[in-house]
Every structure is written in structure tokens, then in C-alpha cells.
């Protein structure tokens, strides 16, 4: 007869097994914390058999430690300090950027001056030759956005949500190009005669786009706050904006994303013009009487990349799903 674990009945029992026999590693760490080699040296030192420490060896170790510390410090400083050629390249690039910016500014001023001169000569020539055509051109210039306009209207200011660290801010808490497109299209639909964003006049070929965190209007980078100004009947514009889906979109921006939305009626808005418009391509429709210049209606085809709809229109004014759409642009 055998016992339950296979030990014959009546056989002498072996030595009792330690309860913690399965925890050998923990036992070794607890009972012998020192490595055997260190323990041997410690025992010899206690017995007086280890050679005495010498001040020369300690001094050498101290000097080596100091030298190593100085070497590591010098290497760290050298790595963090930009190289001379890198600093020179950076300075050269900054100088080139400044020079090109000044050159572009000067050319822009020259274009503005030439456009004003052309307009003056055109007005002088048509004033005596064809006053009716001159009046038509002046009316069309307002719609085309080539001349500055003044009048009453609305001013809407959109501001990014407040944050302690702009670098880590949620993109949904920033004003996006889609928000400005929705607002601009709603203003046009409500009867606006002229619209500008941060002083950039919108025309039939204007594009509102984004690149990274920046919003561009006709390739001009804009930053928060975004001031959208529209000339027209203030009451009609405000009513049309509130009744359109853009009104609910602005309310969602304020409540869900903490984006600032301020609307103000202004009696003396002044919007700049864009200057002369370049006609890229035009064809005369068939059966057009070329003898009457004012009756011709050329079909204009903008170059690739231009947006033929006003203010970067997205093709629809329905913004019922705008809150969902702005997060997937």
C-alpha cells in the first residue's frame, strides 16, 4: 500500500522541505546580498588580510573622474553649439528672405502705381469718347473687386479658442478655411456687395485654402483673429446670415469649439481693391455684334488653380453637416 503521493507506507520520511524552497532567487538576494567576489574582498578586509588603500591610487581615481566629467561636459556643449558653417548658412538664408521680401514689396508697389496710372488714363480716354462705357466699367469694377469701396455693412471677427500652448492646441479649436468659406458664401448669398478677410478683398477668382495651421486667401497667409467685413444692408445681411445654415455653423463653433464669434454692424466700412485684373483667356460668343463694345460678353476661363466661384465657394451652401465636415478636411 502506498501513500497518496507515492511514498510506501511505513517508510521513513525524508528531510522536511522548506516552505520557500521555490523562491530560490529571492532567498539568495535576501541572505546573500553581495556577490561572492565582493563578499570575499569584504571578509579579507575585515580580517586584515587586504592590502591597505593608498592615497596615490585614490588621487589618481579622483583626477580621472574629474577629467571624464570635464570631457563629457565639453562634448555636450560642443554638440549643442551650432557649427560655424550652419550659422553662416542660416544667416545667408535670412538675408536672402529679407531681400526677396523687400523686392516683392517694391514690385507690388510698382504694380499698384501702374494700375492706378492705367485706370486714370482709361478714365480720361473714355470720359470724352464713351461716357456710357466708362459708367459701365465703373459699375463692373465694384463687382469685380478692383476698386476700393466704402459703405455700411457687417464686421464678423472669428478668433481661435484660448489655449495655454498653441503648439499642442487641437486643430478643431482653430478657425479653418472651411469656416471662412461658409461665412463668405453666406454673406454673398445675403446680398453683400463686397467682402474682405483681414483686408484681402475677395473676387470671383479668390481662393480660401489652408496649409498646415495657416489660412491663405489668394496665397496671402492670415492669422487669428480673422476679420470678415461685408458691405451691404446691415439689417439684411444680419437677417440672411441668421436664417442661413451658416448661422448655426457659427453657433456650433462658439459652443462646441470655444471659437470666438463677434458680429457688429458698422456704418463706415472701407474695403481695399485688388487692382487691375488679368484676363487669362476669353472667347467671344457666336452671333455677337462686335460693333457695340458694351454688348460683348466674353466668356472668361480662369487658369488652373483659380476658383471660379465667389470667395472660394465649396459648391454648396448647405452646412447642416458642417461640424462633422470641418474635422475631415
Secondary structure, DSSP 8 states (H G I E B T S, - for coil): -B-TTS-BTT--------TTTT-HHHHHHHH--S-HHHHHHHHHHHHT-S----HHHHHHHHHHHHHHHHHHHHHHHHHHS--HHHHHHHHHHHHHHHHHHHHHHHHHHHHHHHHHHHHHHHHHHHHHH-HHHHHHHHHHHHHHT-S-EEEEEEEEEEE----S-GGG--GGGS--HHHHHHHHHHHHHTT-SEEEETTEE--TT--EEEETTEEEETTEEE-SSEEEEEES-HHHHHHHHHHSHHHHHHHHHHHHS--EEEEEEEEEEEE----------EE--SS--TT-GGG---EE---TT---SGGG--S----TTHHHHGGG-
